[in-house]
């Protein structure tokens, strides 16, 4: 079986875990003394790639506990939760002294289709005879709010760039791959504390082989486009500096036309003054004109004007402090037109096919698509074997 580096070099023992030392110590103490703890569940909050799921699995291995694992991407309805946990928790462990229940991505439960799910999780926590560990990234989500009062909260921070850099250097040594220190440093900074992303980026560049430079690192896009979009929106709506607003679009994982729809949808929810909203809409309108010209004429040099208008123009329009929303609305126009319907359907099918083989949720499985696409381009034979074995067509 072909192993990607993220799995080839996955941690095997607690001693190998890096970063968040005090949080890890607190989690280990809780797991060791679970029966005597006031809180029978732990909620680990922290950014993507900081090791929340990994540390849970390592602790379970250390204590010889079986992992009962699911996440919001796979089991999110009330009925599905009741069925899954009912069956899993009642089964006897033949080779383990106990179980740890791991519910990943708890904040992924939200919306009408998930109604009732937070209540089920709360009930499971209150009645479970096994320790429960939940992970999440968004403390403001409805699911987190529903259960945080009955959980011990442990916070994970972004992994330090120096720690990631040393890890990448070790992998390069083991793989006998030479990449300049400044490139490894750039990869580490670009990952923004996400170890998984850093290793995937390193492997992507290693497969590429020749002509690896700083521009190569900049060319690796964001994996979580929704998260990067929200970060950009926060910058645009807070800053008055034109340069900062324009630079916020660097390395964006979606096309500027889609970003324009996000700005159009959310600006009036952030800005409060009617004159500010009118000014911002004027810039958005002009940006939309250039977007149309790009589409009709295929004249992509107009894109610079589109970006400047929807970033610097919108940022400079406000005279009052914005509301600073915690979350942003998905653009209505994109939803209605369903421009990415078929592509998303294909990605969903590939993610479902890939996720069981790499033991991740379908959401995390999507992070490997750029690497597989590069494999398809650079090593067709390896991609063919991977495609036949797993059943993906990327």
ABEGO torsion letter per residue (X at the ends): XBBBAAAAABBABAAABBEGAAAAAAAAAAAAAAAABABABBBBBEBBGAGAAAAAAAAAAAAGBBBBBBBAAABABAAAAAAAAAAAAABBBAABABBBBBBBGAAABBEAAABGAAAAAAAAAAABABBBBBBBABAABAAAAAAAAABBBBBBBBBBAAAAAAAAAAAAAAAGBBBBAAAAAAAAAAAGGBAAAAAAAAAAAAAAGBGBBAAAAAABBBABAAAAAAAAAAAAAABABAAAAAAAABGBABBAAAAAAAAAAAAAAABABAAAAAAAAAAAAAAAAAAAAAAAAGBAAAAAAAAAAAAAAAAAABABBBAGBABBBBBAAAAAAGAAAAAAAAAAAAAAAAAAAAGBBAAAAAAAAAAAAAAAAABAAAAAAAAAAAGBBX
